[in-house]
Amino acid sequence: MEGNIRSRRRHHQRGQTIILVAISLVSLLAMAALAIDVVTLYAARSEIQRAADAAALAGAKAIADSGITTLLVTTPNFAAVQSWAPTVATNEINAVLQKNLVGGVAPSLASGSPSFTWSQGNPQVTVKLSSSNLPTFFSKIWGGTATVVAATATAEAYNPANLQNFTPIAPKAVKPWLVANADPNNGGTPFINPSTGAIQSGNPGDQFSLTSDCTGSSIPCALIDNPPGMKNSGAYIAVEYVPALVTAPGSPNPNVCPNICTGATDYEQSIECADVTTSYQVLSCGGGASNLQWANSINPGGLTGLSALGAECLINASTHGNNKGQDKLDPSPWPDNPMQIKAESGLQIGKFVTTSSSIVTIPIIDTPPAGIPPTGGNVTVVGFLQAFIDEVHGGAHPGDIQVHVLNIAGCSNNSTNSGITPVVGGSGTSPIPVRLITPP
């Protein structure tokens, strides 16, 4: 009798293990799905922050390229550029977002984004993004609402010119020339006030020619003009430079040189390439220190001079003169609209582009009072000129390099700024550093 009772109890307990296993499997699957969702959300959060950072930087670069940082907020040109710069920046931002997907889909700009702040010297752009309907699993099973991730980033185009208190700047891969702090279009008025760093002369769109201060004549260059400045003819002066205490620039990295450019000297290659040697890949302005030497033995002028040959190769020109294969700049729309660059070679030939190998950054150096020569050729960088090379002149001005001004960045020589770590930015195309100012 007792045996029959035990047998009936075992019969009623059959199948409980299967139920427990089934329940456990459902729980395990739910936990696995939740883990996948969490990983998906973390990945999406990283992706959307990277997208916001990239978009903000693209917007700030467009602001820097507009030329507005060169201007005082009180000038009429500032208001004119401010009217169209947000549209250009927003277009660049949208283009970047199409390439920075979140969960396989381009993120969306939040309402009111991007937004702009137009303070003197460092206009800023803030980008707010959101992305929904991410590829989640667990939340959809339980009928949850669509998952949304969001991110914010702010970037600025930083130009210390016209600022009372500033951090010095240090663009990368500047060209091995020096330009005197004297505007040839304004009677030699200094571009930059060395004491304050304020821009006094020169505007985006201005045109002039760079003339070698060392023409290869029988007269030693040091007796012609040392350091370079305005000549009697009003020609603008450009010469090679080497860093203070360094006798010659080092060889550039061939990975950043066009294959067709094979200058025989370090100096010529540094024109043709983005020189990344540690000796002078980054130059700083601000603080009043003499940080370069004017060299007077490397660069004979003329059509066969190293400056002319290097510049022709840099801009993809087959020879001197206009319409020789180099990109073209149309400055006439500025300041009411952006300047336009048309590519004349490469994959973008015939199209308008936002960058070009014809865009260069050149140090602007302080010049001593008349009759007071420098000691040992040492010079002080007071700012940087961003210029577009139009052509290497032939004819009446053989070897001169014609340029248009795109931007001017200035730094004060006030000694109180010495020792401050400079803001490093640019890759040889712009002296205006673009940087994120909000943490990722």
C-alpha positions in Angstrom: 0.0 0.0 0.0 2.8 2.4 1.0 4.7 1.5 -2.2 1.7 2.4 -4.4 1.4 5.9 -2.7 5.1 6.6 -3.4 4.6 5.5 -7.0 1.7 7.9 -7.5 3.7 10.8 -6.0 6.6 10.2 -8.5 4.1 10.1 -11.3 2.7 13.6 -10.4 6.3 15.1 -10.2 7.3 14.0 -13.7 8.0 17.0 -16.1 9.0 19.5 -13.5 12.6 19.6 -14.6 11.6 20.4 -18.1 9.5 23.3 -16.9 12.4 24.6 -14.8 14.8 24.3 -17.7 12.4 26.1 -20.0 12.0 28.9 -17.5 15.8 29.1 -17.1 16.3 29.3 -20.9 13.8 32.1 -21.2 15.6 34.0 -18.4 19.0 33.4 -20.0 17.8 34.5 -23.4 16.3 37.7 -21.8 19.6 38.4 -20.1 21.5 37.8 -23.3 19.2 40.1 -25.2 19.5 42.8 -22.5 23.3 42.5 -22.6 23.2 43.0 -26.4 20.9 46.0 -26.0 23.3 47.5 -23.4 26.3 47.0 -25.7 24.3 48.5 -28.6 23.5 51.5 -26.6 27.1 52.0 -25.4 28.3 51.7 -29.0 25.6 54.1 -30.2 26.6 56.6 -27.5 30.2 56.5 -28.6 29.2 56.8 -32.3 27.0 59.8 -31.8 29.5 61.6 -29.7 32.2 61.1 -32.3 29.7 62.3 -34.9 28.9 65.4 -32.8 32.7 66.1 -32.4 33.4 65.7 -36.1 30.4 67.9 -37.0 31.4 70.7 -34.6 35.0 70.7 -35.9 33.7 70.8 -39.5 31.5 73.8 -38.7 34.4 75.6 -36.9 36.7 75.0 -39.8 34.1 76.5 -42.2 34.0 79.5 -39.8 37.8 79.8 -39.9 37.9 79.5 -43.7 35.3 82.3 -44.0 38.0 84.9 -42.9 35.8 86.3 -40.1 38.4 85.7 -37.4 40.7 88.2 -39.2 38.1 91.0 -38.7 37.1 93.2 -35.8 33.5 92.7 -34.7 32.9 96.4 -35.3 33.9 96.3 -39.0 31.1 96.2 -41.7 32.7 93.2 -43.3 32.2 91.2 -40.0 28.5 91.6 -40.2 28.4 90.7 -43.9 30.4 87.4 -43.3 28.4 86.6 -40.2 25.2 86.6 -42.4 26.3 83.7 -44.6 28.9 81.8 -42.5 26.3 79.8 -40.5 24.8 78.5 -43.7 28.2 77.4 -45.0 29.0 75.8 -41.7 25.7 74.0 -41.5 26.2 72.6 -44.9 29.6 71.2 -43.9 28.0 69.8 -40.7 25.3 68.0 -42.6 27.9 66.5 -45.0 29.9 65.2 -42.1 26.8 63.6 -40.5 26.1 61.6 -43.6 29.5 60.0 -43.1 29.2 59.4 -39.4 26.4 56.9 -38.9 24.9 55.9 -35.6 23.4 52.4 -35.7 23.7 52.5 -39.5 21.7 55.7 -39.8 22.8 59.3 -40.0 22.0 61.2 -36.7 19.7 64.2 -36.7 20.4 67.7 -35.6 18.3 68.7 -32.6 16.0 71.7 -32.8 18.0 75.0 -32.9 21.2 73.2 -33.8 23.8 74.2 -34.8 24.1 77.4 -32.8 26.8 80.0 -33.1 28.5 82.5 -30.8 30.4 85.3 -32.5 32.8 86.6 -29.8 35.9 88.4 -30.9 38.8 86.0 -31.9 37.1 82.7 -31.1 33.7 82.2 -32.8 32.1 79.0 -31.6 29.7 76.4 -33.0 27.6 74.0 -30.9 26.1 70.9 -32.4 23.4 68.8 -30.7 22.5 65.4 -32.1 20.0 62.7 -31.5 19.3 59.3 -32.9 16.4 57.0 -32.3 15.1 53.6 -33.5 18.3 51.9 -32.7 18.6 48.1 -33.5 17.6 46.9 -30.0 16.0 43.5 -29.2 14.9 43.2 -25.6 13.1 46.5 -25.3 11.0 45.7 -28.4 9.9 42.4 -27.0 8.3 44.2 -24.0 6.8 46.9 -26.2 9.2 49.6 -24.9 9.5 53.0 -26.4 12.1 53.8 -29.1 15.6 54.1 -27.7 17.2 57.5 -28.1 20.8 58.6 -27.7 22.0 62.2 -27.8 25.3 64.1 -27.7 26.5 67.7 -27.7 29.9 69.2 -28.9 31.2 72.7 -29.1 34.2 73.7 -31.2 35.9 77.1 -31.8 38.0 78.7 -34.5 40.7 80.4 -32.4 42.6 83.5 -33.5 44.4 85.3 -30.8 44.5 88.5 -32.9 42.6 91.4 -31.4 42.4 89.7 -28.0 43.6 91.3 -24.8 44.4 88.0 -23.0 45.3 85.1 -25.2 47.1 81.8 -25.6 49.7 81.7 -28.3 49.2 79.6 -31.4 51.5 77.2 -33.2 50.4 76.1 -36.7 51.9 73.0 -38.2 53.9 72.6 -41.4 54.3 76.3 -42.3 56.2 77.1 -45.5 59.9 78.1 -45.2 59.3 81.7 -46.1 59.1 84.9 -44.1 56.9 87.8 -44.8 57.6 91.2 -43.4 55.0 92.8 -41.1 54.2 95.5 -43.7 51.1 95.6 -45.9 52.1 96.6 -49.4 48.6 97.6 -50.2 48.5 100.1 -47.4 51.9 101.9 -47.6 53.7 99.4 -45.5 51.4 99.7 -42.5 52.0 96.7 -40.2 49.6 93.9 -40.6 49.9 93.2 -36.9 50.6 95.5 -34.0 53.5 93.6 -32.3 52.7 95.0 -28.9 49.0 94.0 -28.8 48.7 91.4 -31.5 45.8 93.4 -33.0 45.4 93.2 -36.8 45.9 96.7 -38.2 45.9 96.2 -41.9 45.1 93.5 -44.6 41.8 91.9 -45.4 40.8 88.5 -46.9 40.8 88.9 -50.6 43.8 91.4 -50.8 46.3 90.6 -53.5 50.0 91.2 -53.7 53.2 89.4 -54.7 55.9 87.8 -52.7 59.4 88.8 -53.9 62.6 87.0 -52.9 64.8 89.3 -50.9 67.8 87.4 -52.2 67.8 87.7 -55.9 71.1 85.9 -56.7 72.8 89.2 -57.6 76.5 90.0 -57.0 75.5 92.1 -53.9 75.4 89.9 -50.8 71.8 89.5 -49.6 72.6 90.7 -46.1 73.6 94.1 -47.6 70.3 94.4 -49.5 67.8 94.0 -46.7 68.3 92.2 -43.4 65.8 91.3 -42.2 63.3 91.5 -45.0 61.0 94.5 -45.2 59.5 96.9 -47.8 61.7 97.7 -50.7 61.7 101.1 -52.4 59.6 99.7 -55.2 56.9 98.7 -52.7 57.5 95.0 -53.5 56.6 92.6 -50.8 59.4 90.5 -49.4 59.6 86.8 -48.8 62.7 84.8 -47.9 63.6 81.4 -46.6 63.9 80.7 -42.9 65.5 78.3 -40.6 64.8 77.9 -36.9 67.0 79.7 -34.4 70.1 77.7 -33.6 69.4 75.3 -36.5 71.5 75.8 -39.6 69.1 74.1 -42.1 65.7 72.5 -42.1 65.6 68.7 -42.1 64.4 66.5 -44.8 60.6 66.2 -45.0 58.6 63.0 -44.6 58.1 61.7 -48.2 54.7 60.4 -47.2 53.4 64.0 -47.2 55.1 65.0 -50.5 53.4 64.8 -53.9 55.0 62.1 -55.9 55.8 64.5 -58.7 57.7 66.9 -56.5 61.4 66.0 -56.2 63.2 69.1 -55.1 66.9 68.7 -54.8 67.2 70.6 -51.6 65.5 70.5 -48.2 64.4 74.1 -48.7 62.6 73.4 -52.0 61.1 70.2 -50.7 59.8 72.1 -47.7 57.9 74.3 -50.1 56.5 71.4 -52.0 55.6 69.3 -49.0 54.1 69.4 -45.5 57.4 69.3 -43.7 57.0 67.3 -40.5 60.5 67.2 -39.1 60.7 68.0 -35.4 63.1 70.9 -36.0 60.4 73.2 -37.3 57.2 71.4 -37.9 55.4 73.7 -35.4 56.2 77.4 -35.0 54.8 79.5 -32.2 54.0 83.2 -32.0 53.5 85.2 -28.9 55.7 86.2 -26.0 58.3 88.2 -27.9 61.0 85.5 -28.2 63.2 85.5 -31.3 62.5 82.0 -32.6 63.7 82.1 -36.2 66.7 83.1 -38.2 66.7 84.9 -41.5 68.8 82.9 -44.0 70.4 84.8 -46.9 72.2 82.1 -48.8 69.7 79.5 -49.8 67.2 81.2 -52.1 68.1 83.0 -55.3 65.1 84.6 -56.9 64.0 84.5 -60.4 62.2 81.9 -62.5 64.9 79.3 -61.8 65.1 80.1 -58.1 64.1 77.4 -55.6 61.1 79.4 -54.4 59.6 79.6 -57.8 60.3 76.0 -58.7 59.0 74.7 -55.4 55.8 76.9 -55.6 55.1 75.7 -59.1 55.2 72.1 -58.1 53.2 72.7 -55.0 50.3 74.2 -56.9 50.5 71.6 -59.7 51.5 74.3 -62.3 53.4 73.0 -65.3 55.3 76.3 -65.5 55.1 80.0 -64.5 52.1 82.0 -65.4 48.3 81.7 -65.0 46.2 78.8 -66.3 49.0 76.3 -66.0 47.1 73.6 -64.1 46.9 75.2 -60.7 43.6 75.6 -58.8 41.8 79.0 -59.2 40.5 81.3 -56.5 37.7 83.7 -57.1 37.8 86.3 -54.3 35.1 88.6 -55.8 32.1 87.2 -53.9 33.7 88.0 -50.5 32.5 89.5 -48.1 28.9 89.1 -49.2 29.5 85.4 -50.0 32.4 82.9 -49.6 35.4 83.0 -51.9 35.3 80.2 -54.4 38.1 77.7 -55.2 37.8 75.6 -58.4 40.0 72.5 -58.8 41.9 72.3 -62.0 43.4 68.9 -61.5 42.8 65.6 -59.6 39.5 63.8 -59.0 37.7 67.1 -58.3 38.7 68.8 -61.5 36.2 71.4 -62.6 34.4 71.4 -59.2 34.3 73.9 -56.4 36.3 72.7 -53.4 36.9 73.9 -49.9 40.7 73.2 -49.7 43.6 73.2 -52.1 47.3 72.6 -52.3 47.6 76.3 -53.3 46.7 77.3 -49.7 49.8 78.0 -47.6 50.7 79.3 -44.1 53.6 81.7 -43.9 55.2 83.3 -40.7 54.9 87.1 -40.4 58.0 88.5 -38.7 58.5 91.7 -36.8 60.8 94.2 -38.4 63.2 96.5 -36.4 63.1 100.3 -36.8 64.9 101.7 -39.8 68.7 101.7 -39.5 68.8 99.1 -36.6 69.9 95.8 -38.1 69.1 92.6 -36.2 71.8 90.6 -34.4 72.7 87.3 -36.0 69.6 87.4 -38.3 67.3 86.5 -35.5 63.7 87.4 -36.1 60.4 87.2 -34.1 57.2 85.7 -35.4 54.3 88.0 -34.6 51.7 86.1 -36.6 50.8 84.0 -39.6 49.5 84.7 -43.1 47.2 82.2 -44.8 47.4 82.8 -48.5 46.3 81.3 -51.8 49.1 81.1 -54.4 47.7 82.3 -57.7 50.8 81.8 -59.8 54.5 82.3 -60.2 55.0 85.4 -62.3 56.9 85.6 -65.5 57.4 88.7 -67.6 58.3 91.9 -65.8 58.3 90.2 -62.4 60.0 86.9 -63.0 59.9 84.5 -60.0 57.5 86.6 -57.9 54.7 84.6 -56.3 51.3 86.2 -56.5 49.0 85.5 -53.6 45.6 86.4 -52.2 45.1 86.8 -48.4 42.7 84.3 -46.8 43.4 84.9 -43.1 45.8 86.7 -40.8 46.5 85.5 -37.3 48.4 87.8 -34.9 50.1 87.3 -31.5 51.2 89.9 -29.0 54.9 90.2 -28.1 53.9 90.9 -24.5 56.5 89.0 -22.4 53.8 88.0 -19.9 52.7 85.4 -22.4 56.0 83.6 -22.6 56.0 80.0 -21.3 52.3 79.4 -22.0 51.8 76.2 -24.0 50.5 77.3 -27.4 47.4 75.9 -29.1 48.7 73.6 -31.9 46.5 73.4 -34.9 46.3 73.4 -38.6 48.1 71.2 -41.1 49.8 73.8 -43.1 46.6 75.1 -44.7 45.4 77.4 -41.9 46.9 79.3 -39.1 43.6 79.3 -37.3 43.5 76.3 -34.9 40.1 74.6 -34.7 39.6 72.8 -31.5 36.9 71.2 -29.3 36.2 73.1 -26.1 33.8 70.6 -24.5 34.9 67.2 -23.2 33.7 64.2 -25.2 
